[in-house]
Protein backbone atom coordinates (compact mmCIF):
# COMPACT_ATOMS: atom_id res chain seq x y z
CA UNK A 1 0.00 0.00 0.00
CA UNK A 2 1.47 3.31 -1.07
CA UNK A 3 0.78 6.03 1.50
CA UNK A 4 2.18 9.48 2.15
CA UNK A 5 5.89 10.02 2.46
CA UNK A 6 7.40 11.29 5.70
CA UNK A 7 7.00 14.84 4.49
CA UNK A 8 4.30 16.75 6.39
CA UNK A 9 2.39 19.05 4.04
CA UNK A 10 0.83 22.40 4.82
CA UNK A 11 -2.69 22.77 3.46
CA UNK A 12 -4.77 25.93 3.32
CA UNK A 13 -8.23 27.23 2.51
CA UNK A 14 -9.83 30.66 2.78
CA UNK A 15 -9.94 30.68 6.60
CA UNK A 16 -7.57 28.05 7.91
CA UNK A 17 -4.18 26.45 7.49
CA UNK A 18 -3.27 22.85 8.29
CA UNK A 19 0.42 22.68 9.12
CA UNK A 20 2.78 20.61 11.30
CA UNK A 21 2.60 21.26 15.01
CA UNK A 22 5.40 23.43 16.39
CA UNK A 23 6.73 23.65 19.93
CA UNK A 24 5.74 27.32 19.92
CA UNK A 25 2.11 26.14 19.73
CA UNK A 26 2.23 24.75 23.28
CA UNK A 27 0.49 27.69 24.96
CA UNK A 28 -2.29 27.78 22.34
CA UNK A 29 -2.74 24.03 22.62
CA UNK A 30 -3.06 24.25 26.39
CA UNK A 31 -5.49 27.16 26.07
CA UNK A 32 -8.01 25.00 24.20
CA UNK A 33 -7.08 21.45 25.26
CA UNK A 34 -7.37 22.30 28.97
CA UNK A 35 -11.12 22.78 28.55
CA UNK A 36 -12.65 19.58 30.02
CA UNK A 37 -15.63 19.72 27.65
CA UNK A 38 -13.35 19.54 24.60
CA UNK A 39 -11.42 16.54 25.92
CA UNK A 40 -14.56 14.72 27.02
CA UNK A 41 -16.09 14.93 23.55
CA UNK A 42 -12.89 13.77 21.86
CA UNK A 43 -12.02 11.06 24.38
CA UNK A 44 -8.89 12.36 26.10
CA UNK A 45 -8.13 13.94 29.45
CA UNK A 46 -7.85 17.74 29.58
CA UNK A 47 -4.29 19.07 29.56
CA UNK A 48 -3.08 20.11 32.99
CA UNK A 49 -0.21 22.42 32.02
CA UNK A 50 1.62 24.05 29.14
CA UNK A 51 4.42 21.56 29.77
CA UNK A 52 2.05 18.66 29.19
CA UNK A 53 0.83 20.26 25.96
CA UNK A 54 4.43 20.67 24.82
CA UNK A 55 5.09 16.98 25.48
CA UNK A 56 2.01 16.05 23.46
CA UNK A 57 3.34 18.13 20.55
CA UNK A 58 6.73 16.37 20.79
CA UNK A 59 5.25 12.87 20.91
CA UNK A 60 1.61 12.30 19.95
CA UNK A 61 1.44 15.10 17.36
CA UNK A 62 4.89 14.44 15.92
CA UNK A 63 3.69 12.35 12.98
CA UNK A 64 3.47 13.00 9.22
CA UNK A 65 -0.33 12.59 9.31
CA UNK A 66 -1.19 15.04 12.09
CA UNK A 67 -1.76 18.75 11.54
CA UNK A 68 -2.50 21.81 13.64
CA UNK A 69 -5.67 23.63 12.58
CA UNK A 70 -4.47 27.24 12.39
CA UNK A 71 -6.74 30.26 12.02
CA UNK A 72 -5.07 32.30 9.28
CA UNK A 73 -6.16 35.67 10.69
CA UNK A 74 -4.48 35.13 14.06
CA UNK A 75 -1.91 32.45 13.14
CA UNK A 76 -3.07 30.59 16.26
CA UNK A 77 -3.41 26.80 16.52
CA UNK A 78 -7.04 26.18 17.54
CA UNK A 79 -7.37 22.42 17.09
CA UNK A 80 -5.98 19.25 15.53
CA UNK A 81 -6.68 17.18 12.42
CA UNK A 82 -5.15 13.89 11.38
CA UNK A 83 -5.45 10.16 10.86
CA UNK A 84 -3.93 6.94 12.15
CA UNK A 85 -2.76 4.51 9.44
CA UNK A 86 -4.05 1.59 11.55
CA UNK A 87 -7.59 1.52 12.92
CA UNK A 88 -7.59 0.81 16.70
CA UNK A 89 -11.33 0.17 17.00
CA UNK A 90 -12.58 -3.26 18.10
CA UNK A 91 -13.90 -4.04 14.63
CA UNK A 92 -13.12 -6.68 12.04
CA UNK A 93 -9.75 -6.15 10.34
CA UNK A 94 -9.55 -2.74 8.67
CA UNK A 95 -6.35 -3.22 6.70
CA UNK A 96 -5.72 -0.17 4.57
CA UNK A 97 -8.45 1.90 6.25
CA UNK A 98 -6.94 4.73 8.34
CA UNK A 99 -8.94 6.17 11.25
CA UNK A 100 -9.61 9.92 11.00
CA UNK A 101 -9.79 12.15 14.08
CA UNK A 102 -10.09 15.86 14.84
CA UNK A 103 -11.10 18.47 17.38
CA UNK A 104 -11.30 22.24 17.63
CA UNK A 105 -11.40 24.66 20.58
CA UNK A 106 -14.84 25.46 21.99
CA UNK A 107 -14.85 29.16 20.86
CA UNK A 108 -14.78 27.88 17.28
CA UNK A 109 -17.61 25.34 17.46
CA UNK A 110 -20.52 25.70 15.03
CA UNK A 111 -18.55 27.81 12.55
CA UNK A 112 -17.85 25.09 9.97
CA UNK A 113 -14.14 25.01 10.81
CA UNK A 114 -13.94 21.26 11.49
CA UNK A 115 -15.82 20.59 8.25
CA UNK A 116 -13.44 22.86 6.33
CA UNK A 117 -10.36 21.29 7.92
CA UNK A 118 -11.57 17.72 7.36
CA UNK A 119 -12.34 18.44 3.72
CA UNK A 120 -8.84 19.91 3.29
CA UNK A 121 -7.27 16.75 4.65
CA UNK A 122 -9.50 14.49 2.56
CA UNK A 123 -8.54 16.38 -0.61
CA UNK A 124 -4.89 15.91 0.36
CA UNK A 125 -5.32 12.18 1.02
CA UNK A 126 -6.95 11.71 -2.38
CA UNK A 127 -3.97 13.35 -4.07
CA UNK A 128 -1.13 11.86 -2.01
CA UNK A 129 -2.18 8.28 -1.30
CA UNK A 130 -3.95 5.32 -2.85
CA UNK A 131 -6.25 4.62 0.07
CA UNK A 132 -9.63 3.44 -1.16
CA UNK A 133 -11.56 4.18 2.04
CA UNK A 134 -11.30 5.82 5.46
CA UNK A 135 -12.92 5.14 8.82
CA UNK A 136 -14.22 7.80 11.20
CA UNK A 137 -16.02 7.41 14.52
CA UNK A 138 -17.60 9.53 17.21
CA UNK A 139 -19.07 8.89 20.63
CA UNK A 140 -22.81 8.35 20.31
CA UNK A 141 -23.37 11.15 22.85
CA UNK A 142 -21.53 13.61 20.57
CA UNK A 143 -23.73 13.74 17.43
CA UNK A 144 -22.29 17.11 16.34
CA UNK A 145 -19.05 15.38 15.36
CA UNK A 146 -21.03 12.90 13.30
CA UNK A 147 -22.69 15.74 11.36
CA UNK A 148 -19.24 17.02 10.38
CA UNK A 149 -18.32 13.56 9.08
CA UNK A 150 -21.51 13.19 7.08
CA UNK A 151 -21.12 16.66 5.56
CA UNK A 152 -17.75 15.49 4.22
CA UNK A 153 -19.21 12.35 2.68
CA UNK A 154 -18.77 9.72 5.43
CA UNK A 155 -21.63 7.24 5.54
CA UNK A 156 -22.75 5.32 8.68
CA UNK A 157 -21.75 1.64 8.53
CA UNK A 158 -24.38 0.59 11.07
CA UNK A 159 -21.61 -0.59 13.40
CA UNK A 160 -20.70 0.55 16.90
CA UNK A 161 -17.32 0.07 18.53
CA UNK A 162 -15.14 1.01 21.47
CA UNK A 163 -11.60 2.35 21.54
CA UNK A 164 -9.81 1.24 24.69
CA UNK A 165 -6.99 3.71 24.01
CA UNK A 166 -9.30 6.65 24.65
CA UNK A 167 -10.22 8.06 28.04
CA UNK A 168 -13.28 6.12 29.27
CA UNK A 169 -13.27 4.40 25.88
CA UNK A 170 -14.03 0.98 27.30
CA UNK A 171 -17.46 2.14 28.42
CA UNK A 172 -18.48 4.55 25.64
CA UNK A 173 -19.87 3.31 22.36
CA UNK A 174 -18.71 4.96 19.16
CA UNK A 175 -20.69 5.21 15.94
CA UNK A 176 -18.65 4.15 12.91
CA UNK A 177 -18.72 5.81 9.49
CA UNK A 178 -16.82 5.12 6.28
CA UNK A 179 -15.82 7.24 3.31
CA UNK A 180 -15.13 5.54 0.01
CA UNK A 181 -12.56 7.56 -1.89
CA UNK A 182 -12.67 8.01 -5.62
CA UNK A 183 -14.82 10.09 -7.93
CA UNK A 184 -16.23 13.16 -6.22
CA UNK A 185 -19.99 13.30 -5.93
CA UNK A 186 -21.97 16.51 -6.41
CA UNK A 187 -25.43 16.95 -4.92
CA UNK A 188 -27.97 19.79 -4.85
CA UNK A 189 -30.62 19.74 -2.15
CA UNK A 190 -32.87 22.05 -0.13
CA UNK A 191 -31.22 23.96 2.70
CA UNK A 192 -31.98 22.69 6.22
CA UNK A 193 -32.09 24.73 9.45
CA UNK A 194 -28.92 23.02 10.66
CA UNK A 195 -27.16 24.38 7.54
CA UNK A 196 -27.99 28.02 8.26
CA UNK A 197 -24.82 29.17 10.03
CA UNK A 198 -22.54 27.26 7.69
CA UNK A 199 -24.29 28.71 4.65
CA UNK A 200 -24.16 32.24 6.04
CA UNK A 201 -20.43 31.86 6.64
CA UNK A 202 -20.03 30.49 3.10
CA UNK A 203 -21.91 33.53 1.75
CA UNK A 204 -19.70 35.87 3.77
CA UNK A 205 -16.55 34.21 2.41
CA UNK A 206 -17.89 34.35 -1.15
CA UNK A 207 -18.76 38.08 -1.11
CA UNK A 208 -16.12 39.53 1.21
CA UNK A 209 -14.52 42.62 -0.37
CA UNK A 210 -16.15 41.88 -3.76
CA UNK A 211 -18.63 44.77 -4.17
CA UNK A 212 -17.48 46.82 -1.19
CA UNK A 213 -15.00 46.52 1.68
CA UNK A 214 -16.57 43.70 3.72
CA UNK A 215 -20.06 42.54 2.65
CA UNK A 216 -23.70 42.34 3.78
CA UNK A 217 -25.00 39.42 1.71
CA UNK A 218 -24.80 36.94 4.60
CA UNK A 219 -27.01 39.23 6.71
CA UNK A 220 -29.53 39.59 3.87
CA UNK A 221 -29.74 35.80 3.76
CA UNK A 222 -30.06 35.56 7.56
CA UNK A 223 -32.97 37.99 7.60
CA UNK A 224 -34.67 36.83 4.42
CA UNK A 225 -35.56 33.39 5.75
CA UNK A 226 -38.29 35.07 7.83
CA UNK A 227 -39.42 37.36 5.01
CA UNK A 228 -42.85 36.54 3.53
CA UNK A 229 -41.34 36.92 0.04
CA UNK A 230 -38.76 34.18 0.70
CA UNK A 231 -39.39 31.03 -1.38
CA UNK A 232 -38.27 28.05 0.74
CA UNK A 233 -38.89 25.62 -2.15
CA UNK A 234 -36.08 27.42 -4.04
CA UNK A 235 -33.51 27.60 -1.23
CA UNK A 236 -30.76 25.23 -2.38
CA UNK A 237 -27.30 24.18 -1.24
CA UNK A 238 -24.73 22.44 -3.43
CA UNK A 239 -22.51 19.77 -1.89
CA UNK A 240 -19.36 18.07 -3.09
CA UNK A 241 -18.66 14.84 -1.20
CA UNK A 242 -21.03 16.06 1.50
CA UNK A 243 -19.36 19.47 1.93
CA UNK A 244 -21.53 22.54 1.26
CA UNK A 245 -19.75 24.57 -1.42
CA UNK A 246 -22.60 26.66 -2.84
CA UNK A 247 -25.98 28.20 -2.08
CA UNK A 248 -28.74 30.14 -3.81
CA UNK A 249 -32.04 31.57 -2.57
CA UNK A 250 -35.05 33.03 -4.41
CA UNK A 251 -37.56 35.71 -3.50
CA UNK A 252 -40.93 36.75 -4.86
CA UNK A 253 -40.78 39.92 -6.95
CA UNK A 254 -43.17 42.06 -8.98
CA UNK A 255 -43.15 44.11 -12.16
CA UNK A 256 -45.32 47.23 -12.00
CA UNK A 257 -47.18 47.44 -15.29
CA UNK A 258 -47.12 50.69 -17.29
CA UNK A 259 -50.54 50.00 -18.85
CA UNK A 260 -52.37 49.71 -15.51
CA UNK A 261 -51.60 52.12 -12.65
CA UNK A 262 -52.15 49.38 -10.06
CA UNK A 263 -51.32 46.42 -12.28
CA UNK A 264 -48.63 43.97 -11.17
CA UNK A 265 -47.05 40.96 -12.82
CA UNK A 266 -45.73 38.28 -10.49
CA UNK A 267 -42.18 37.03 -10.90
CA UNK A 268 -39.12 36.26 -8.82
CA UNK A 269 -35.51 37.18 -8.27
CA UNK A 270 -32.58 35.30 -6.79
CA UNK A 271 -29.48 35.95 -4.78
CA UNK A 272 -27.24 35.95 -3.11
CA UNK A 273 -25.82 33.02 -5.06
CA UNK A 274 -22.60 31.90 -3.41
CA UNK A 275 -19.80 29.53 -4.37
CA UNK A 276 -16.99 28.95 -1.90
CA UNK A 277 -13.82 30.77 -3.09
CA UNK A 278 -11.93 27.46 -3.32
CA UNK A 279 -14.45 26.22 -5.92
CA UNK A 280 -14.80 29.23 -8.18
CA UNK A 281 -14.34 29.12 -11.97
CA UNK A 282 -15.11 25.41 -12.11
CA UNK A 283 -18.68 25.63 -13.40
CA UNK A 284 -20.36 25.00 -10.04
CA UNK A 285 -22.24 28.30 -9.96
CA UNK A 286 -23.75 27.74 -13.39
CA UNK A 287 -24.81 24.17 -12.52
CA UNK A 288 -26.45 25.34 -9.29
CA UNK A 289 -28.28 28.19 -11.00
CA UNK A 290 -29.50 26.09 -13.93
CA UNK A 291 -30.88 23.50 -11.51
CA UNK A 292 -32.67 26.17 -9.46
CA UNK A 293 -34.12 27.89 -12.53
CA UNK A 294 -35.58 24.59 -13.74
CA UNK A 295 -37.19 24.05 -10.34
CA UNK A 296 -38.61 27.60 -10.51
CA UNK A 297 -40.05 26.83 -13.95
CA UNK A 298 -41.71 23.69 -12.59
CA UNK A 299 -43.34 25.85 -9.88
CA UNK A 300 -44.94 28.04 -12.55
CA UNK A 301 -42.73 31.12 -12.06
CA UNK A 302 -42.86 32.93 -15.38
CA UNK A 303 -40.01 35.45 -15.20
CA UNK A 304 -36.84 36.00 -13.20
CA UNK A 305 -35.31 39.48 -12.87
CA UNK A 306 -31.94 40.16 -11.26
CA UNK A 307 -28.92 42.43 -11.14
CA UNK A 308 -25.64 40.93 -12.34
CA UNK A 309 -22.95 40.59 -14.99
CA UNK A 310 -24.36 39.70 -18.38
CA UNK A 311 -21.05 38.10 -19.39
CA UNK A 312 -21.70 35.34 -16.84
CA UNK A 313 -25.47 35.13 -16.66
CA UNK A 314 -26.04 34.93 -20.41
CA UNK A 315 -24.77 31.35 -20.12
CA UNK A 316 -27.79 30.63 -17.90
CA UNK A 317 -30.21 32.16 -20.43
CA UNK A 318 -30.44 35.76 -19.16
CA UNK A 319 -30.65 38.85 -21.39
CA UNK A 320 -30.62 42.58 -20.70
CA UNK A 321 -34.11 43.14 -19.27
CA UNK A 322 -34.89 46.24 -21.34
CA UNK A 323 -34.94 44.03 -24.46
CA UNK A 324 -37.97 42.31 -22.89
CA UNK A 325 -39.72 45.58 -22.03
CA UNK A 326 -38.77 45.54 -18.34
CA UNK A 327 -37.18 48.67 -16.87
CA UNK A 328 -35.10 49.16 -13.75
CA UNK A 329 -36.48 51.48 -11.09
CA UNK A 330 -33.20 53.30 -10.42
CA UNK A 331 -32.52 54.27 -14.07
CA UNK A 332 -34.41 56.33 -16.69
CA UNK A 333 -36.80 54.17 -18.72
CA UNK A 334 -35.10 55.05 -21.98
CA UNK A 335 -31.78 53.63 -20.72
CA UNK A 336 -30.56 50.14 -21.53
CA UNK A 337 -29.21 49.01 -18.17
CA UNK A 338 -26.48 46.40 -18.82
CA UNK A 339 -26.50 45.03 -15.27
CA UNK A 340 -30.29 44.57 -15.02
CA UNK A 341 -31.13 41.17 -16.48
CA UNK A 342 -34.18 38.98 -16.96
CA UNK A 343 -35.18 35.55 -18.20
CA UNK A 344 -38.62 34.43 -19.35
CA UNK A 345 -39.04 30.96 -17.84
CA UNK A 346 -42.49 30.38 -19.35
CA UNK A 347 -42.51 31.19 -23.09
CA UNK A 348 -44.84 34.09 -23.87
CA UNK A 349 -45.18 35.16 -20.23
CA UNK A 350 -44.03 38.69 -21.09
CA UNK A 351 -45.92 39.05 -24.38
CA UNK A 352 -47.34 42.56 -24.58
CA UNK A 353 -45.88 43.47 -21.18
CA UNK A 354 -44.02 46.65 -20.36
CA UNK A 355 -43.26 47.69 -16.80
CA UNK A 356 -40.81 48.56 -14.07
CA UNK A 357 -39.02 46.24 -11.67
CA UNK A 358 -38.22 47.25 -8.08
CA UNK A 359 -35.71 45.27 -6.04
CA UNK A 360 -37.62 43.59 -3.15
CA UNK A 361 -37.37 45.62 0.06
CA UNK A 362 -35.80 42.70 1.95
CA UNK A 363 -32.53 43.14 0.07
CA UNK A 364 -31.99 46.53 1.74
CA UNK A 365 -32.17 45.22 5.31
CA UNK A 366 -28.51 45.88 6.09
CA UNK A 367 -28.75 49.45 4.81
CA UNK A 368 -31.91 50.22 6.79
CA UNK A 369 -30.74 48.80 10.13
CA UNK A 370 -27.00 49.25 10.31
CA UNK A 371 -26.79 48.71 14.06
CA UNK A 372 -28.47 45.30 13.82
CA UNK A 373 -26.17 44.35 10.97
CA UNK A 374 -23.06 45.37 12.88
CA UNK A 375 -24.20 43.33 15.90
CA UNK A 376 -24.74 40.31 13.65
CA UNK A 377 -21.40 40.78 11.89
CA UNK A 378 -19.65 40.82 15.27
CA UNK A 379 -20.64 37.16 15.77
CA UNK A 380 -18.23 36.11 12.99
CA UNK A 381 -14.41 35.97 13.09
CA UNK A 382 -12.87 39.31 12.18
CA UNK A 383 -11.75 39.79 8.59
CA UNK A 384 -9.86 42.67 7.03
CA UNK A 385 -11.91 45.00 4.87
CA UNK A 386 -10.07 46.09 1.73
CA UNK A 387 -10.79 48.59 -1.02
CA UNK A 388 -10.01 47.86 -4.65
CA UNK A 389 -11.03 48.99 -8.11
CA UNK A 390 -14.34 47.65 -9.33
CA UNK A 391 -16.18 47.87 -6.02
CA UNK A 392 -19.55 49.60 -6.21
CA UNK A 393 -19.37 51.53 -2.92
CA UNK A 394 -16.81 52.49 -0.29
CA UNK A 395 -18.96 51.18 2.58
CA UNK A 396 -20.85 47.88 2.43
CA UNK A 397 -23.71 49.40 4.48
CA UNK A 398 -24.39 52.02 1.81
CA UNK A 399 -27.07 51.18 -0.76
CA UNK A 400 -25.41 50.98 -4.22
CA UNK A 401 -28.53 52.60 -5.76
CA UNK A 402 -27.87 55.71 -3.69
CA UNK A 403 -24.59 56.12 -5.58
CA UNK A 404 -26.08 55.95 -9.04
Secondary structure as UniProt FT lines:
FT   STRAND          11..12
FT   STRAND          16..19
FT   HELIX           23..25
FT   HELIX           26..33
FT   HELIX           36..42
FT   HELIX           50..58
FT   TURN            59..61
FT   TURN            64..65
FT   STRAND          66..71
FT   TURN            72..75
FT   STRAND          76..84
FT   TURN            95..96
FT   STRAND          98..104
FT   HELIX           106..108
FT   TURN            109..110
FT   HELIX           113..128
FT   STRAND          133..139
FT   TURN            140..141
FT   HELIX           143..151
FT   TURN            152..153
FT   STRAND          155..161
FT   TURN            164..165
FT   TURN            167..168
FT   HELIX           169..171
FT   STRAND          174..180
FT   STRAND          186..190
FT   HELIX           193..195
FT   HELIX           196..207
FT   TURN            208..210
FT   HELIX           217..224
FT   TURN            225..226
FT   TURN            228..229
FT   HELIX           232..234
FT   STRAND          236..240
FT   TURN            241..242
FT   STRAND          243..257
FT   TURN            261..262
FT   STRAND          264..275
FT   HELIX           277..279
FT   TURN            280..281
FT   HELIX           284..298
FT   TURN            299..300
FT   STRAND          303..307
FT   HELIX           310..313
FT   HELIX           314..316
FT   STRAND          319..320
FT   HELIX           321..324
FT   STRAND          326..328
FT   TURN            329..330
FT   TURN            333..334
FT   TURN            338..339
FT   STRAND          340..344
FT   TURN            347..352
FT   STRAND          355..357
FT   HELIX           361..364
FT   HELIX           365..368
FT   HELIX           370..377
FT   TURN            378..379
FT   TURN            389..390
FT   TURN            396..397
FT   HELIX           400..403
//
